[in-house]
Amino acid sequence: MDWSKAKNILIAMFLIINIFLTYQLISISRNQYKYINKEELQSVIDYLGKKNVQVEAEIPDRVWIAPSLRVKYQTFDSKALGDIIFNNGDYKVSGTAEAFTLAKDNISIQVKEKMHLTYNNPNIEIKQNEVDEDKCLNIAYSFVSKLKLNNNHRYVKLKELKQGYIRLVLGQQYSNIPVESSLIEIIATEEGVSNAKVSWFESIKPDKKHNITTPVVALLKANERWAEAGTAVEVRQIRQGYYFNTEIAGDSKELILEGTVSPMWVVLSDRDEIYVNAYNENIEKVR
């Protein structure tokens, strides 16, 4: 056998395979992203400048074609929650299955709409002294585990070490894009958790994927709202995000505990934060 010839054939085969795989990766990448026309972007920025809207934000040259998400809130049952927090001890229960309060030894837990939880323990005194950060964090995360909240897509939004306590804020994200309407905020000392607020998604799953608008379109949509006020605006950030609207339309009393979340463009200015639906261009939320 001519080993030199065989070796050259193998090298050629591997080269062809590498070229094919590289082409496939590039094709997949291009199908996942939408590229921004820089000339179109600049013309919109110039137009907005004439309308007293200064775009100081860095706008990406490509955006991920994000899928919609199926989300479901973590719900709380009064008995199960009481047994977890108060270790199967005696505690008072008031309210309904959807909105109730648990209380014992000055500790109170309020749940609204089955999914929004507020915990308050005034027995945990916040002292004005240095604290062990790791110990406070362990206590905070133990509280999360105690409530049996899953850590799927969880990330740390904020961690602040203060005199006497630590403030930990956790959020959820999908492919590094924050999913709004989901939050855990905890104030913890070395002795325990003083306060906590929880609204958390039990599950986050990708759904359908559609073509999305660009941040250029989102800017123009946001400007329609700013134009009504007629004052100068400075755009500080434009990012991709998700927002789940739990508001109930009409006279329906049904709780919205799960549904579909569309990808958004979040436009942050010195005046407000506007959520523009990246599928249909509607403004979903302003805060």
Residue, then its C-alpha position, 0 to 999 in steps of 0.5 A: m500500500d502507498w502510505s504517502k498517497a493514503k495519507n494525502i487522501l485522508i488529509a483531503m477528506f478531513l479538510i473537506i469535512n472541516i469546511f463542511l462543518t464550518y459552513q454548517l456552523i455559520s449557517i446555523s449562526r446566521n439563522q439564529y441572529k438578525y443583523i442590523n443595517k448600520e445605515e438604517l440605524q444611523s439615519v434613525i439616530d439622526y432623525l431622533g436627534k432632531k426630535n430631542v431624543q439623544v441615543e447614548a446606548e450601544i446598539p448591537d449589530r446583531v440580535w438573537i432571534a429569541p423564541s417565546l417561552r411557556v412559563k408557570y408560576q410557583t404557587f403556595d398552599s397555606k398548609a404546606l407553606g405553614d408546615i415548612i416555615f413553622n416546622n409543623g407547629d401551631y400557627k394561625v391561618s386567615g384568608t382564602a386559598e388564593a390570598f392568605t396570611l400565616a402568623k406565629d411568634n410575630i413572624s408573618i407570611q402573606v400570599k397574594e394570588k397564590m404566587h406572590l409571597t411576602y415574609n417578615n420576621p421582626n424577631i431578626e434584629i438588624k444590627q449596625n455591625e460588620v457581618d460574615e458575607d458567606k454566612c448571610l448568603n448561606i442563610a439566604y440560599s437555605f431559605v430559598s431551598k426551604l421554600k422548594l423554589n427551583n434554581n432553573h435559569r437562576y442568576v444573581k441580579l444584585k448582591e449588596l453587603k450592608q451594615g448588619y445584613i446582606r441584600l440578595v436579589l435573584g432573577q431568572q433568565y433564558s439564554n442570558i436574557p432576563v425573564e421579568s416578573s420573576l424575583i426573589e429578594i431576601i434581607a438576611t443577617e447572620e441570625g436568619v432571614s428578616n424579610a423576603k419577597v418571592s414571585w418565581f417561575e416554577s418552569i420556563k420552557p422554550d415555545k415557538k420562534h418567530n422573526i423579531t423586530t430590531p432595536v431600531v423599530a423599538l426605538l421608533k415605537a418608544n419615540e411615539r410615546w416620548a413625542e406625546a410629552g414633548t420633552a428631551v429624552e436620553v436613551r441609556q440602554i437597549r437590551q433584549g428581555y422577556y416580560f410576563n403580563t399577569e394583569i387580568a383583562g375585563d371582569s374576569k377573576e381568574l388568576i393568570l398563573e401560566g402562559t406564553v411570554s414574548p421576547m421584548w426590547v427593553v428601552l431604558s431612558d432617563r425618563d422611563e423603561i419601555y417594553v416593546n414586544a419584539y414580535n408585534e411591536n406593541i408596547e407591553k409595559v412602561r415603568 
